[in-house]
Amino acid sequence: MAEVIRMPKLSDTMTEGVVAEWHKKVGDEVSSGELLAEIESDKATMEFESFYDGVLLHIGVEKGKAAPVDSILAIIGEKGEDVSSILEAEKSKAAESKKEEPKEEPKAEMVEAKPVEVAEEKPQPKPAVTTVSKPAPVPQPSSNGRVKASPLAKRLAEEKGYDIGRIPGSGDGGRIVKRDVESFTSLGPSATNAVESFHDVEVSQMRKTIARRLAESKFSAPHFYLTMKINMDAMIDARDSINSVSKMKISFNDLVVKACGVALKEHPQVNAAWMGDHIRYNDHVHVGVAVAVPDGLLVPVVRFADTKRLTEISSEVKDFVLRANDKKLQPKDWEGNTFTVSNLGMFGIDEFTAIINPPDSCIMAVGGIEEVPVVKDGQIVPGNVMKVTLSCDHRVVDGASGAKFLKTFKKLMENPILLLGSYSI
């Protein structure tokens, strides 16, 4: 008997999948546990194995095409078996569900009826539309045939090798001035031949999910933001000392993840989630780390970040980045976060705000370390400052709770000995 294989739900946010590759074709023998296809979800491309033995009788989704979760992916059965009845039943099921979808009835608007005389209208022929390419305006010569231009504009045009007669003038009476030549210079001599153009790129499964989830978060969770400056002088020295003896190099982001883990343990109000009819306070600390990939953003999770060594955190994050870019992350890698860190400091961003990553109630946006004047012992001296901004869901976290968490985080970052504690690197 033929067995139907349906499009699997590979993540909690997946609504449709794309077949990245078929490893079997119709008519091929397939064994249970054998690689059948590669499915691209909203977060990764994953290998999909067959659950059955038999012959591949039907492929429901061609390579590169998308299909909703639970639609027919493939049918496996005995050689020569007829699957038309299965496909017909699937079509009928889809048609029925479409019929059952509620249709929005147009609302009738009450309007007082008034008799109106309407003259019979004869159809008018539509005017032909012609696209005309207009040349760039050029200055008109004066009555004596000379182009109006300032001496400086003439000299500048000559130095740049431009025909002064082709440069539009913005001065009185169309007179060409210095700024006109400079503007023309920036456009180049072929600017009049430039055309508008664009290209469309189909939205990936990942980008669709990012758009949907972040829109839901932004418009359903009442965000508020808390920003704090942190003196990084002591942490910079501590990191240099650690990296001088450790084979695994530690980044500032690793230190931020560690400090967040320890601070969250002290402030369970921030390590929480809005669940609709109740608030969940997590006893464990799983810190999600935002990782940029070509299609968007993934958030793999460092589990029990408060108890892990810095080298363990560093190793995990490096591995996440490599596998995220290769689309090799698995669902267990990105599920279960209780808090998220988004760091753009390495791109030269000083400060920003981030949208909360559900189901978390907070996300921390980390800027770069900037050398600025600071006051120390009554004297202005150079110092290294990093800004962090905590986005909070006001349904769960109040301003005071968020501020207390940031105060603890700041204390740990400015006093590395407290952060490292009894944990070795």
Number of C-alpha atoms within 10 A of each C-alpha: 10 18 18 20 18 16 24 19 15 22 16 9 15 19 19 19 26 22 22 18 16 17 13 16 15 13 15 14 16 21 17 12 12 15 16 21 21 18 23 24 26 24 28 22 22 19 15 19 16 17 15 19 16 20 22 24 24 20 17 18 18 14 15 13 11 19 18 16 16 14 18 20 21 20 22 28 21 16 14 9 12 13 17 10 9 15 15 11 11 14 11 12 12 12 11 11 9 10 10 8 8 7 7 6 6 6 6 6 6 6 6 5 6 6 5 6 6 6 6 6 6 6 6 6 6 6 6 6 6 6 6 6 8 7 8 12 11 13 20 17 13 12 7 6 8 10 19 22 21 14 12 13 20 20 15 18 21 13 9 11 11 17 11 21 18 16 23 20 24 14 15 9 11 17 20 25 22 19 13 18 24 15 12 17 17 9 12 11 14 8 12 13 9 8 7 4 5 4 4 5 5 6 10 17 21 20 16 14 19 20 12 12 15 15 13 12 19 15 9 10 19 14 20 16 18 15 18 14 13 19 21 22 18 14 19 17 11 15 16 13 11 17 14 11 10 11 9 15 16 20 15 18 20 23 21 17 26 28 23 29 26 22 25 28 19 14 16 17 20 27 28 24 23 19 10 8 6 9 14 19 15 16 12 18 26 25 28 28 25 20 19 15 14 7 15 16 15 25 23 27 25 27 21 15 25 22 16 18 16 23 19 16 25 23 15 16 22 12 12 23 20 14 14 24 16 12 17 16 21 17 15 10 18 18 16 18 23 28 28 28 24 24 23 18 21 13 9 11 15 17 17 18 19 21 20 25 23 19 16 24 27 30 27 26 23 26 24 20 22 17 14 11 13 15 10 10 7 7 9 11 11 13 16 18 19 19 20 24 21 27 24 27 28 17 14 23 22 14 13 9 16 22 17 15 22 25 14 18 23 20 17 22 23 18 17 19 13 13 21 17 8 8 10 9 16
